[in-house]
Amino acid sequence: MEYAEVSAHTILHHLKQPELWQERGRRYFFCDDPGCDVVYFGDDGSVILKSQLRTTVGVKEAGDDSPLCYCFDITRAAALADPALKDSVVEKTRQGLCSCETSNPSGRCCLKDFPKA
């Protein structure tokens, strides 16, 4: 399995207690496996669990009220109920109004996670 690399900046944004985290690795990765409590892990062997974050990690939660788009506060249920929300996010992203690298725990854009029409 291949995991996406994330910046220390992204991790710090989501930690409950960022002042306690000591960045030691050169590279950190995001685990998107819903059955795993690990959210981030480093090439130094460090791990950060869901319980250490202040942010709910949508891909690790089964409920429809879990976050899908962190920049514009859209849940999975809202995206299913109103497919036009994706068009709005696409437009706002084109305008540079998103902050995916920090807002989304994965450090990437949410658009690929929207339900297919």
Biopython code that builds the backbone (N, CA, C, O; Angstrom):
import numpy as np
from Bio.PDB.StructureBuilder import StructureBuilder

atoms = [
    (1, "MET", "N", (0.852, -1.185, 0.000)),
    (1, "MET", "CA", (0.000, 0.000, 0.000)),
    (1, "MET", "C", (0.894, 1.244, 0.000)),
    (1, "MET", "O", (1.908, 1.299, 0.696)),
    (2, "GLU", "N", (0.504, 2.211, -0.775)),
    (2, "GLU", "CA", (1.266, 3.460, -0.840)),
    (2, "GLU", "C", (0.514, 4.558, -0.086)),
    (2, "GLU", "O", (-0.696, 4.720, -0.242)),
    (3, "TYR", "N", (1.240, 5.292, 0.718)),
    (3, "TYR", "CA", (0.639, 6.349, 1.533)),
    (3, "TYR", "C", (1.116, 7.711, 1.043)),
    (3, "TYR", "O", (2.248, 7.863, 0.584)),
    (4, "ALA", "N", (0.222, 8.706, 1.150)),
    (4, "ALA", "CA", (0.557, 10.059, 0.707)),
    (4, "ALA", "C", (1.415, 10.762, 1.758)),
    (4, "ALA", "O", (1.148, 10.675, 2.956)),
    (5, "GLU", "N", (2.431, 11.448, 1.293)),
    (5, "GLU", "CA", (3.292, 12.213, 2.184)),
    (5, "GLU", "C", (2.565, 13.493, 2.604)),
    (5, "GLU", "O", (1.862, 14.108, 1.803)),
    (6, "VAL", "N", (2.741, 13.882, 3.857)),
    (6, "VAL", "CA", (2.165, 15.125, 4.376)),
    (6, "VAL", "C", (3.261, 15.948, 5.044)),
    (6, "VAL", "O", (4.281, 15.419, 5.484)),
    (7, "SER", "N", (3.027, 17.229, 5.105)),
    (7, "SER", "CA", (4.007, 18.117, 5.719)),
    (7, "SER", "C", (3.819, 18.171, 7.240)),
    (7, "SER", "O", (2.737, 17.887, 7.755)),
    (8, "ALA", "N", (4.875, 18.534, 7.933)),
    (8, "ALA", "CA", (4.796, 18.746, 9.374)),
    (8, "ALA", "C", (3.791, 19.861, 9.663)),
    (8, "ALA", "O", (3.108, 19.835, 10.687)),
    (9, "HIS", "N", (3.704, 20.826, 8.774)),
    (9, "HIS", "CA", (2.748, 21.935, 8.920)),
    (9, "HIS", "C", (1.316, 21.399, 8.999)),
    (9, "HIS", "O", (0.527, 21.848, 9.831)),
    (10, "THR", "N", (0.986, 20.444, 8.138)),
    (10, "THR", "CA", (-0.351, 19.835, 8.152)),
    (10, "THR", "C", (-0.595, 19.137, 9.484)),
    (10, "THR", "O", (-1.639, 19.328, 10.108)),
    (11, "ILE", "N", (0.349, 18.345, 9.909)),
    (11, "ILE", "CA", (0.204, 17.603, 11.163)),
    (11, "ILE", "C", (-0.002, 18.559, 12.337)),
    (11, "ILE", "O", (-0.908, 18.362, 13.147)),
    (12, "LEU", "N", (0.820, 19.572, 12.430)),
    (12, "LEU", "CA", (0.718, 20.539, 13.534)),
    (12, "LEU", "C", (-0.655, 21.197, 13.593)),
    (12, "LEU", "O", (-1.162, 21.480, 14.678)),
    (13, "HIS", "N", (-1.249, 21.438, 12.449)),
    (13, "HIS", "CA", (-2.561, 22.085, 12.383)),
    (13, "HIS", "C", (-3.655, 21.229, 13.028)),
    (13, "HIS", "O", (-4.647, 21.770, 13.517)),
    (14, "HIS", "N", (-3.492, 19.920, 13.036)),
    (14, "HIS", "CA", (-4.557, 19.025, 13.502)),
    (14, "HIS", "C", (-4.339, 18.431, 14.886)),
    (14, "HIS", "O", (-5.263, 17.854, 15.460)),
    (15, "LEU", "N", (-3.155, 18.561, 15.421)),
    (15, "LEU", "CA", (-2.871, 18.012, 16.750)),
    (15, "LEU", "C", (-3.603, 18.761, 17.861)),
    (15, "LEU", "O", (-3.706, 19.987, 17.823)),
    (16, "LYS", "N", (-4.106, 18.027, 18.842)),
    (16, "LYS", "CA", (-4.719, 18.651, 20.017)),
    (16, "LYS", "C", (-3.677, 19.453, 20.793)),
    (16, "LYS", "O", (-3.968, 20.537, 21.298)),
    (17, "GLN", "N", (-2.482, 18.921, 20.882)),
    (17, "GLN", "CA", (-1.418, 19.577, 21.648)),
    (17, "GLN", "C", (-0.153, 19.684, 20.781)),
    (17, "GLN", "O", (0.811, 18.947, 20.991)),
    (18, "PRO", "N", (-0.163, 20.596, 19.818)),
    (18, "PRO", "CA", (0.983, 20.694, 18.904)),
    (18, "PRO", "C", (2.289, 21.042, 19.615)),
    (18, "PRO", "O", (3.371, 20.710, 19.130)),
    (19, "GLU", "N", (2.188, 21.701, 20.751)),
    (19, "GLU", "CA", (3.395, 22.092, 21.479)),
    (19, "GLU", "C", (4.147, 20.880, 22.041)),
    (19, "GLU", "O", (5.328, 20.988, 22.371)),
    (20, "LEU", "N", (3.482, 19.741, 22.151)),
    (20, "LEU", "CA", (4.125, 18.541, 22.684)),
    (20, "LEU", "C", (4.785, 17.685, 21.603)),
    (20, "LEU", "O", (5.575, 16.794, 21.914)),
    (21, "TRP", "N", (4.470, 17.948, 20.356)),
    (21, "TRP", "CA", (4.998, 17.122, 19.267)),
    (21, "TRP", "C", (6.400, 17.567, 18.878)),
    (21, "TRP", "O", (6.663, 18.752, 18.670)),
    (22, "GLN", "N", (7.269, 16.612, 18.789)),
    (22, "GLN", "CA", (8.641, 16.879, 18.374)),
    (22, "GLN", "C", (8.840, 16.301, 16.973)),
    (22, "GLN", "O", (8.853, 15.083, 16.797)),
    (23, "GLU", "N", (8.990, 17.156, 16.005)),
    (23, "GLU", "CA", (9.246, 16.696, 14.640)),
    (23, "GLU", "C", (10.646, 16.080, 14.601)),
    (23, "GLU", "O", (11.641, 16.752, 14.874)),
    (24, "ARG", "N", (10.706, 14.793, 14.259)),
    (24, "ARG", "CA", (11.985, 14.092, 14.226)),
    (24, "ARG", "C", (12.285, 13.487, 12.861)),
    (24, "ARG", "O", (13.446, 13.329, 12.485)),
    (25, "GLY", "N", (11.252, 13.157, 12.137)),
    (25, "GLY", "CA", (11.455, 12.501, 10.840)),
    (25, "GLY", "C", (11.662, 13.496, 9.723)),
    (25, "GLY", "O", (11.386, 14.688, 9.860)),
    (26, "ARG", "N", (12.133, 13.000, 8.660)),
    (26, "ARG", "CA", (12.261, 13.854, 7.482)),
    (26, "ARG", "C", (11.009, 13.776, 6.629)),
    (26, "ARG", "O", (10.680, 14.696, 5.881)),
    (27, "ARG", "N", (10.324, 12.654, 6.763)),
    (27, "ARG", "CA", (9.118, 12.463, 5.960)),
    (27, "ARG", "C", (8.012, 11.893, 6.841)),
    (27, "ARG", "O", (8.250, 11.043, 7.699)),
    (28, "TYR", "N", (6.778, 12.392, 6.604)),
    (28, "TYR", "CA", (5.602, 11.916, 7.325)),
    (28, "TYR", "C", (4.539, 11.539, 6.299)),
    (28, "TYR", "O", (4.487, 12.092, 5.200)),
    (29, "PHE", "N", (3.693, 10.584, 6.684)),
    (29, "PHE", "CA", (2.702, 10.046, 5.766)),
    (29, "PHE", "C", (1.335, 9.995, 6.428)),
    (29, "PHE", "O", (1.224, 9.933, 7.652)),
    (30, "PHE", "N", (0.287, 10.024, 5.592)),
    (30, "PHE", "CA", (-1.099, 9.971, 6.033)),
    (30, "PHE", "C", (-1.641, 8.575, 5.758)),
    (30, "PHE", "O", (-1.528, 8.073, 4.639)),
    (31, "CYS", "N", (-2.227, 7.946, 6.772)),
    (31, "CYS", "CA", (-2.842, 6.632, 6.624)),
    (31, "CYS", "C", (-4.344, 6.828, 6.428)),
    (31, "CYS", "O", (-5.028, 7.350, 7.309)),
    (32, "ASP", "N", (-4.855, 6.405, 5.266)),
    (32, "ASP", "CA", (-6.286, 6.581, 4.988)),
    (32, "ASP", "C", (-7.088, 5.294, 5.187)),
    (32, "ASP", "O", (-8.230, 5.202, 4.738)),
    (33, "ASP", "N", (-6.504, 4.311, 5.849)),
    (33, "ASP", "CA", (-7.200, 3.050, 6.126)),
    (33, "ASP", "C", (-8.241, 3.295, 7.217)),
    (33, "ASP", "O", (-7.878, 3.637, 8.343)),
    (34, "PRO", "N", (-9.539, 3.124, 6.905)),
    (34, "PRO", "CA", (-10.584, 3.400, 7.893)),
    (34, "PRO", "C", (-10.523, 2.493, 9.121)),
    (34, "PRO", "O", (-11.035, 2.862, 10.179)),
    (35, "GLY", "N", (-9.917, 1.333, 9.003)),
    (35, "GLY", "CA", (-9.863, 0.406, 10.114)),
    (35, "GLY", "C", (-8.652, 0.581, 11.018)),
    (35, "GLY", "O", (-8.426, -0.226, 11.920)),
    (36, "CYS", "N", (-7.880, 1.621, 10.782)),
    (36, "CYS", "CA", (-6.634, 1.843, 11.511)),
    (36, "CYS", "C", (-6.711, 3.140, 12.318)),
    (36, "CYS", "O", (-7.152, 4.166, 11.800)),
    (37, "ASP", "N", (-6.287, 3.097, 13.575)),
    (37, "ASP", "CA", (-6.309, 4.298, 14.421)),
    (37, "ASP", "C", (-5.151, 5.247, 14.155)),
    (37, "ASP", "O", (-5.165, 6.390, 14.612)),
    (38, "VAL", "N", (-4.142, 4.777, 13.412)),
    (38, "VAL", "CA", (-3.006, 5.632, 13.069)),
    (38, "VAL", "C", (-3.440, 6.594, 11.963)),
    (38, "VAL", "O", (-4.014, 6.173, 10.959)),
    (39, "VAL", "N", (-3.164, 7.882, 12.151)),
    (39, "VAL", "CA", (-3.461, 8.871, 11.118)),
    (39, "VAL", "C", (-2.172, 9.271, 10.403)),
    (39, "VAL", "O", (-2.135, 9.347, 9.175)),
    (40, "TYR", "N", (-1.130, 9.523, 11.169)),
    (40, "TYR", "CA", (0.156, 9.915, 10.598)),
    (40, "TYR", "C", (1.253, 8.996, 11.124)),
    (40, "TYR", "O", (1.196, 8.521, 12.258)),
    (41, "PHE", "N", (2.249, 8.757, 10.279)),
    (41, "PHE", "CA", (3.432, 8.034, 10.728)),
    (41, "PHE", "C", (4.640, 8.600, 10.005)),
    (41, "PHE", "O", (4.547, 9.099, 8.884)),
    (42, "GLY", "N", (5.778, 8.507, 10.682)),
    (42, "GLY", "CA", (6.990, 9.092, 10.136)),
    (42, "GLY", "C", (8.031, 8.054, 9.799)),
    (42, "GLY", "O", (7.971, 6.919, 10.272)),
    (43, "ASP", "N", (8.991, 8.448, 8.977)),
    (43, "ASP", "CA", (10.082, 7.544, 8.631)),
    (43, "ASP", "C", (11.009, 7.314, 9.828)),
    (43, "ASP", "O", (11.935, 6.506, 9.760)),
    (44, "ASP", "N", (10.750, 8.031, 10.915)),
    (44, "ASP", "CA", (11.503, 7.841, 12.157)),
    (44, "ASP", "C", (10.821, 6.836, 13.085)),
    (44, "ASP", "O", (11.279, 6.617, 14.207)),
    (45, "GLY", "N", (9.718, 6.219, 12.618)),
    (45, "GLY", "CA", (8.988, 5.242, 13.425)),
    (45, "GLY", "C", (7.895, 5.843, 14.285)),
    (45, "GLY", "O", (7.196, 5.106, 14.980)),
    (46, "SER", "N", (7.724, 7.147, 14.262)),
    (46, "SER", "CA", (6.692, 7.794, 15.079)),
    (46, "SER", "C", (5.302, 7.571, 14.489)),
    (46, "SER", "O", (5.145, 7.405, 13.279)),
    (47, "VAL", "N", (4.302, 7.570, 15.360)),
    (47, "VAL", "CA", (2.910, 7.469, 14.926)),
    (47, "VAL", "C", (2.069, 8.486, 15.680)),
    (47, "VAL", "O", (2.355, 8.828, 16.828)),
    (48, "ILE", "N", (1.026, 8.960, 15.012)),
    (48, "ILE", "CA", (0.053, 9.864, 15.630)),
    (48, "ILE", "C", (-1.315, 9.237, 15.405)),
    (48, "ILE", "O", (-1.699, 8.936, 14.275)),
    (49, "LEU", "N", (-2.044, 9.044, 16.500)),
    (49, "LEU", "CA", (-3.338, 8.373, 16.471)),
    (49, "LEU", "C", (-4.492, 9.370, 16.359)),
    (49, "LEU", "O", (-4.334, 10.560, 16.630)),
    (50, "LYS", "N", (-5.663, 8.852, 15.951)),
    (50, "LYS", "CA", (-6.871, 9.686, 15.868)),
    (50, "LYS", "C", (-7.124, 10.412, 17.182)),
    (50, "LYS", "O", (-7.519, 11.578, 17.177)),
    (51, "SER", "N", (-6.905, 9.745, 18.292)),
    (51, "SER", "CA", (-7.174, 10.326, 19.608)),
    (51, "SER", "C", (-6.275, 11.523, 19.931)),
    (51, "SER", "O", (-6.576, 12.285, 20.849)),
    (52, "GLN", "N", (-5.191, 11.695, 19.198)),
    (52, "GLN", "CA", (-4.278, 12.810, 19.433)),
    (52, "GLN", "C", (-4.632, 14.044, 18.601)),
    (52, "GLN", "O", (-3.976, 15.080, 18.708)),
    (53, "LEU", "N", (-5.674, 13.925, 17.773)),
    (53, "LEU", "CA", (-6.050, 15.027, 16.889)),
    (53, "LEU", "C", (-7.276, 15.762, 17.399)),
    (53, "LEU", "O", (-8.131, 15.183, 18.069)),
    (54, "ARG", "N", (-7.350, 17.034, 17.076)),
    (54, "ARG", "CA", (-8.534, 17.839, 17.386)),
    (54, "ARG", "C", (-9.534, 17.794, 16.240)),
    (54, "ARG", "O", (-10.670, 18.249, 16.374)),
    (55, "THR", "N", (-9.103, 17.243, 15.122)),
    (55, "THR", "CA", (-9.905, 17.176, 13.902)),
    (55, "THR", "C", (-10.448, 15.769, 13.697)),
    (55, "THR", "O", (-9.722, 14.793, 13.885)),
    (56, "THR", "N", (-11.708, 15.653, 13.317)),
    (56, "THR", "CA", (-12.266, 14.369, 12.915)),
    (56, "THR", "C", (-11.755, 14.058, 11.514)),
    (56, "THR", "O", (-11.865, 14.884, 10.608)),
    (57, "VAL", "N", (-11.202, 12.876, 11.344)),
    (57, "VAL", "CA", (-10.654, 12.476, 10.051)),
    (57, "VAL", "C", (-11.751, 11.726, 9.292)),
    (57, "VAL", "O", (-12.037, 10.564, 9.580)),
    (58, "GLY", "N", (-12.355, 12.402, 8.327)),
    (58, "GLY", "CA", (-13.514, 11.879, 7.606)),
    (58, "GLY", "C", (-13.337, 10.503, 7.007)),
    (58, "GLY", "O", (-14.250, 9.682, 7.092)),
    (59, "VAL", "N", (-12.196, 10.219, 6.405)),
    (59, "VAL", "CA", (-11.986, 8.913, 5.764)),
    (59, "VAL", "C", (-11.889, 7.784, 6.782)),
    (59, "VAL", "O", (-11.945, 6.613, 6.408)),
    (60, "LYS", "N", (-11.744, 8.115, 8.055)),
    (60, "LYS", "CA", (-11.647, 7.104, 9.098)),
    (60, "LYS", "C", (-12.962, 6.947, 9.864)),
    (60, "LYS", "O", (-13.032, 6.185, 10.828)),
    (61, "GLU", "N", (-13.991, 7.657, 9.442)),
    (61, "GLU", "CA", (-15.294, 7.607, 10.108)),
    (61, "GLU", "C", (-16.347, 7.088, 9.138)),
    (61, "GLU", "O", (-16.321, 7.414, 7.952)),
    (62, "ALA", "N", (-17.268, 6.285, 9.644)),
    (62, "ALA", "CA", (-18.285, 5.664, 8.793)),
    (62, "ALA", "C", (-19.526, 6.530, 8.594)),
    (62, "ALA", "O", (-20.242, 6.347, 7.610)),
    (63, "GLY", "N", (-19.795, 7.452, 9.484)),
    (63, "GLY", "CA", (-21.036, 8.213, 9.439)),
    (63, "GLY", "C", (-21.110, 9.222, 8.313)),
    (63, "GLY", "O", (-20.095, 9.745, 7.854)),
    (64, "ASP", "N", (-22.330, 9.484, 7.877)),
    (64, "ASP", "CA", (-22.548, 10.467, 6.812)),
    (64, "ASP", "C", (-22.263, 11.889, 7.258)),
    (64, "ASP", "O", (-22.088, 12.773, 6.419)),
    (65, "ASP", "N", (-22.213, 12.129, 8.570)),
    (65, "ASP", "CA", (-21.926, 13.469, 9.064)),
    (65, "ASP", "C", (-20.430, 13.737, 9.217)),
    (65, "ASP", "O", (-20.030, 14.784, 9.727)),
    (66, "SER", "N", (-19.614, 12.794, 8.776)),
    (66, "SER", "CA", (-18.167, 13.008, 8.863)),
    (66, "SER", "C", (-17.728, 14.000, 7.788)),
    (66, "SER", "O", (-18.350, 14.092, 6.730)),
    (67, "PRO", "N", (-16.663, 14.735, 8.060)),
    (67, "PRO", "CA", (-16.205, 15.763, 7.118)),
    (67, "PRO", "C", (-15.746, 15.174, 5.789)),
    (67, "PRO", "O", (-15.109, 14.122, 5.731)),
    (68, "LEU", "N", (-16.092, 15.888, 4.734)),
    (68, "LEU", "CA", (-15.629, 15.534, 3.397)),
    (68, "LEU", "C", (-14.727, 16.653, 2.881)),
    (68, "LEU", "O", (-13.607, 16.407, 2.434)),
    (69, "CYS", "N", (-15.233, 17.886, 2.950)),
    (69, "CYS", "CA", (-14.469, 19.060, 2.537)),
    (69, "CYS", "C", (-14.238, 19.927, 3.777)),
    (69, "CYS", "O", (-15.172, 20.495, 4.344)),
    (70, "TYR", "N", (-12.985, 20.011, 4.175)),
    (70, "TYR", "CA", (-12.623, 20.749, 5.388)),
    (70, "TYR", "C", (-12.585, 22.255, 5.154)),
    (70, "TYR", "O", (-12.880, 23.032, 6.063)),
    (71, "CYS", "N", (-12.229, 22.666, 3.955)),
    (71, "CYS", "CA", (-12.115, 24.096, 3.657)),
    (71, "CYS", "C", (-13.468, 24.803, 3.723)),
    (71, "CYS", "O", (-13.566, 25.946, 4.171)),
    (72, "PHE", "N", (-14.510, 24.102, 3.266)),
    (72, "PHE", "CA", (-15.824, 24.739, 3.172)),
    (72, "PHE", "C", (-16.881, 24.019, 4.012)),
    (72, "PHE", "O", (-18.080, 24.185, 3.788)),
    (73, "ASP", "N", (-16.424, 23.215, 4.982)),
    (73, "ASP", "CA", (-17.294, 22.581, 5.970)),
    (73, "ASP", "C", (-18.450, 21.802, 5.340)),
    (73, "ASP", "O", (-19.618, 22.052, 5.640)),
    (74, "ILE", "N", (-18.111, 20.866, 4.475)),
    (74, "ILE", "CA", (-19.119, 20.046, 3.801)),
    (74, "ILE", "C", (-18.980, 18.610, 4.293)),
    (74, "ILE", "O", (-17.891, 18.036, 4.262)),
    (75, "THR", "N", (-20.090, 18.036, 4.745)),
    (75, "THR", "CA", (-20.093, 16.651, 5.205)),
    (75, "THR", "C", (-20.419, 15.722, 4.033)),
    (75, "THR", "O", (-20.861, 16.156, 2.969)),
    (76, "ARG", "N", (-20.187, 14.448, 4.265)),
    (76, "ARG", "CA", (-20.530, 13.438, 3.256)),
    (76, "ARG", "C", (-22.031, 13.488, 2.959)),
    (76, "ARG", "O", (-22.436, 13.388, 1.801)),
    (77, "ALA", "N", (-22.862, 13.644, 4.004)),
    (77, "ALA", "CA", (-24.319, 13.690, 3.830)),
    (77, "ALA", "C", (-24.732, 14.898, 2.988)),
    (77, "ALA", "O", (-25.587, 14.784, 2.109)),
    (78, "ALA", "N", (-24.126, 16.048, 3.256)),
    (78, "ALA", "CA", (-24.473, 17.257, 2.488)),
    (78, "ALA", "C", (-24.094, 17.089, 1.024)),
    (78, "ALA", "O", (-24.840, 17.510, 0.140)),
    (79, "ALA", "N", (-22.947, 16.479, 0.758)),
    (79, "ALA", "CA", (-22.515, 16.269, -0.628)),
    (79, "ALA", "C", (-23.441, 15.299, -1.356)),
    (79, "ALA", "O", (-23.708, 15.468, -2.545)),
    (80, "LEU", "N", (-23.928, 14.287, -0.647)),
    (80, "LEU", "CA", (-24.879, 13.341, -1.255)),
    (80, "LEU", "C", (-26.224, 14.011, -1.523)),
    (80, "LEU", "O", (-26.859, 13.745, -2.543)),
    (81, "ALA", "N", (-26.656, 14.875, -0.613)),
    (81, "ALA", "CA", (-27.953, 15.542, -0.753)),
    (81, "ALA", "C", (-27.952, 16.622, -1.828)),
    (81, "ALA", "O", (-28.986, 16.896, -2.436)),
    (82, "ASP", "N", (-26.787, 17.241, -2.064)),
    (82, "ASP", "CA", (-26.707, 18.344, -3.013)),
    (82, "ASP", "C", (-25.442, 18.232, -3.863)),
    (82, "ASP", "O", (-24.404, 18.791, -3.507)),
    (83, "PRO", "N", (-25.524, 17.507, -4.991)),
    (83, "PRO", "CA", (-24.351, 17.328, -5.851)),
    (83, "PRO", "C", (-23.755, 18.636, -6.371)),
    (83, "PRO", "O", (-22.592, 18.657, -6.775)),
    (84, "ALA", "N", (-24.519, 19.718, -6.370)),
    (84, "ALA", "CA", (-24.010, 21.015, -6.831)),
    (84, "ALA", "C", (-22.936, 21.569, -5.892)),
    (84, "ALA", "O", (-22.177, 22.457, -6.280)),
    (85, "LEU", "N", (-22.864, 21.059, -4.677)),
    (85, "LEU", "CA", (-21.828, 21.516, -3.742)),
    (85, "LEU", "C", (-20.433, 21.263, -4.304)),
    (85, "LEU", "O", (-19.520, 22.062, -4.095)),
    (86, "LYS", "N", (-20.273, 20.154, -5.014)),
    (86, "LYS", "CA", (-18.964, 19.863, -5.602)),
    (86, "LYS", "C", (-18.585, 20.938, -6.615)),
    (86, "LYS", "O", (-17.432, 21.369, -6.655)),
    (87, "ASP", "N", (-19.543, 21.375, -7.435)),
    (87, "ASP", "CA", (-19.268, 22.435, -8.409)),
    (87, "ASP", "C", (-18.820, 23.718, -7.711)),
    (87, "ASP", "O", (-17.930, 24.421, -8.191)),
    (88, "SER", "N", (-19.436, 24.007, -6.591)),
    (88, "SER", "CA", (-19.060, 25.186, -5.820)),
    (88, "SER", "C", (-17.624, 25.060, -5.305)),
    (88, "SER", "O", (-16.855, 26.021, -5.354)),
    (89, "VAL", "N", (-17.272, 23.887, -4.817)),
    (89, "VAL", "CA", (-15.910, 23.663, -4.312)),
    (89, "VAL", "C", (-14.904, 23.749, -5.457)),
    (89, "VAL", "O", (-13.823, 24.313, -5.294)),
    (90, "VAL", "N", (-15.255, 23.194, -6.608)),
    (90, "VAL", "CA", (-14.373, 23.277, -7.781)),
    (90, "VAL", "C", (-14.101, 24.740, -8.118)),
    (90, "VAL", "O", (-12.953, 25.124, -8.346)),
    (91, "GLU", "N", (-15.143, 25.549, -8.150)),
    (91, "GLU", "CA", (-14.988, 26.963, -8.487)),
    (91, "GLU", "C", (-14.151, 27.707, -7.445)),
    (91, "GLU", "O", (-13.273, 28.494, -7.798)),
    (92, "LYS", "N", (-14.420, 27.460, -6.182)),
    (92, "LYS", "CA", (-13.658, 28.130, -5.121)),
    (92, "LYS", "C", (-12.187, 27.699, -5.146)),
    (92, "LYS", "O", (-11.289, 28.492, -4.863)),
    (93, "THR", "N", (-11.966, 26.443, -5.486)),
    (93, "THR", "CA", (-10.590, 25.940, -5.601)),
    (93, "THR", "C", (-9.872, 26.632, -6.754)),
    (93, "THR", "O", (-8.711, 27.021, -6.623)),
    (94, "ARG", "N", (-10.564, 26.787, -7.886)),
    (94, "ARG", "CA", (-9.988, 27.506, -9.040)),
    (94, "ARG", "C", (-9.615, 28.942, -8.681)),
    (94, "ARG", "O", (-8.648, 29.499, -9.201)),
    (95, "GLN", "N", (-10.400, 29.526, -7.785)),
    (95, "GLN", "CA", (-10.147, 30.903, -7.362)),
    (95, "GLN", "C", (-9.063, 30.983, -6.281)),
    (95, "GLN", "O", (-8.701, 32.074, -5.838)),
    (96, "GLY", "N", (-8.554, 29.839, -5.865)),
    (96, "GLY", "CA", (-7.510, 29.815, -4.846)),
    (96, "GLY", "C", (-8.011, 30.082, -3.443)),
    (96, "GLY", "O", (-7.249, 30.535, -2.589)),
    (97, "LEU", "N", (-9.286, 29.808, -3.191)),
    (97, "LEU", "CA", (-9.888, 30.111, -1.896)),
    (97, "LEU", "C", (-9.836, 28.947, -0.907)),
    (97, "LEU", "O", (-10.378, 29.043, 0.194)),
    (98, "CYS", "N", (-9.193, 27.860, -1.293)),
    (98, "CYS", "CA", (-9.120, 26.700, -0.397)),
    (98, "CYS", "C", (-7.811, 26.707, 0.383)),
    (98, "CYS", "O", (-6.873, 27.435, 0.059)),
    (99, "SER", "N", (-7.775, 25.883, 1.410)),
    (99, "SER", "CA", (-6.567, 25.740, 2.226)),
    (99, "SER", "C", (-6.367, 24.262, 2.556)),
    (99, "SER", "O", (-6.184, 23.882, 3.712)),
    (100, "CYS", "N", (-6.407, 23.448, 1.518)),
    (100, "CYS", "CA", (-6.368, 21.992, 1.680)),
    (100, "CYS", "C", (-5.146, 21.506, 2.451)),
    (100, "CYS", "O", (-5.260, 20.604, 3.280)),
    (101, "GLU", "N", (-3.990, 22.087, 2.191)),
    (101, "GLU", "CA", (-2.762, 21.587, 2.820)),
    (101, "GLU", "C", (-2.838, 21.644, 4.341)),
    (101, "GLU", "O", (-2.279, 20.788, 5.027)),
    (102, "THR", "N", (-3.522, 22.641, 4.860)),
    (102, "THR", "CA", (-3.645, 22.716, 6.316)),
    (102, "THR", "C", (-5.005, 22.243, 6.822)),
    (102, "THR", "O", (-5.071, 21.586, 7.861)),
    (103, "SER", "N", (-6.077, 22.555, 6.125)),
    (103, "SER", "CA", (-7.417, 22.224, 6.614)),
    (103, "SER", "C", (-7.737, 20.740, 6.567)),
    (103, "SER", "O", (-8.365, 20.209, 7.482)),
    (104, "ASN", "N", (-7.310, 20.071, 5.510)),
    (104, "ASN", "CA", (-7.601, 18.649, 5.344)),
    (104, "ASN", "C", (-6.488, 17.834, 6.011)),
    (104, "ASN", "O", (-5.313, 18.038, 5.705)),
    (105, "PRO", "N", (-6.837, 16.918, 6.913)),
    (105, "PRO", "CA", (-5.803, 16.120, 7.576)),
    (105, "PRO", "C", (-4.897, 15.359, 6.604)),
    (105, "PRO", "O", (-3.749, 15.059, 6.931)),
    (106, "SER", "N", (-5.405, 15.052, 5.425)),
    (106, "SER", "CA", (-4.591, 14.341, 4.431)),
    (106, "SER", "C", (-3.610, 15.271, 3.730)),
    (106, "SER", "O", (-2.675, 14.814, 3.074)),
    (107, "GLY", "N", (-3.826, 16.581, 3.871)),
    (107, "GLY", "CA", (-2.958, 17.549, 3.221)),
    (107, "GLY", "C", (-3.211, 17.703, 1.736)),
    (107, "GLY", "O", (-2.422, 18.330, 1.029)),
    (108, "ARG", "N", (-4.309, 17.136, 1.258)),
    (108, "ARG", "CA", (-4.614, 17.210, -0.171)),
    (108, "ARG", "C", (-6.044, 17.677, -0.404)),
    (108, "ARG", "O", (-6.838, 17.794, 0.529)),
    (109, "CYS", "N", (-6.347, 17.938, -1.653)),
    (109, "CYS", "CA", (-7.678, 18.399, -2.037)),
    (109, "CYS", "C", (-8.708, 17.293, -1.843)),
    (109, "CYS", "O", (-8.416, 16.113, -2.037)),
    (110, "CYS", "N", (-9.907, 17.691, -1.462)),
    (110, "CYS", "CA", (-10.993, 16.753, -1.193)),
    (110, "CYS", "C", (-11.783, 16.349, -2.436)),
    (110, "CYS", "O", (-12.585, 15.418, -2.371)),
    (111, "LEU", "N", (-11.580, 17.018, -3.549)),
    (111, "LEU", "CA", (-12.465, 16.823, -4.702)),
    (111, "LEU", "C", (-12.585, 15.377, -5.151)),
    (111, "LEU", "O", (-13.657, 14.963, -5.592)),
    (112, "LYS", "N", (-11.520, 14.599, -5.053)),
    (112, "LYS", "CA", (-11.604, 13.200, -5.481)),
    (112, "LYS", "C", (-12.454, 12.358, -4.512)),
    (112, "LYS", "O", (-12.855, 11.244, -4.848)),
    (113, "ASP", "N", (-12.722, 12.886, -3.323)),
    (113, "ASP", "CA", (-13.500, 12.158, -2.328)),
    (113, "ASP", "C", (-14.999, 12.391, -2.443)),
    (113, "ASP", "O", (-15.776, 11.700, -1.785)),
    (114, "PHE", "N", (-15.421, 13.344, -3.259)),
    (114, "PHE", "CA", (-16.860, 13.610, -3.403)),
    (114, "PHE", "C", (-17.546, 12.407, -4.056)),
    (114, "PHE", "O", (-16.960, 11.736, -4.906)),
    (115, "PRO", "N", (-18.788, 12.142, -3.653)),
    (115, "PRO", "CA", (-19.528, 11.027, -4.268)),
    (115, "PRO", "C", (-19.694, 11.255, -5.775)),
    (115, "PRO", "O", (-19.860, 12.383, -6.239)),
    (116, "LYS", "N", (-19.645, 10.168, -6.505)),
    (116, "LYS", "CA", (-19.845, 10.257, -7.963)),
    (116, "LYS", "C", (-21.315, 10.541, -8.245)),
    (116, "LYS", "O", (-22.203, 10.009, -7.579)),
    (117, "ALA", "N", (-21.557, 11.384, -9.235)),
    (117, "ALA", "CA", (-22.942, 11.787, -9.562)),
    (117, "ALA", "C", (-23.726, 10.628, -10.139)),
    (117, "ALA", "O", (-24.902, 10.783, -10.469)),
]
sb = StructureBuilder()
sb.init_structure("model")
sb.init_model(0)
sb.init_chain("A")
sb.init_seg("    ")
for serial, (resi, resn, name, xyz) in enumerate(atoms, 1):
    if name == "N":
        sb.init_residue(resn, " ", resi, " ")
    sb.init_atom(name, np.array(xyz, "f"), 0.0, 1.0, " ", f" {name:<3s}", serial, name[0])
structure = sb.get_structure()
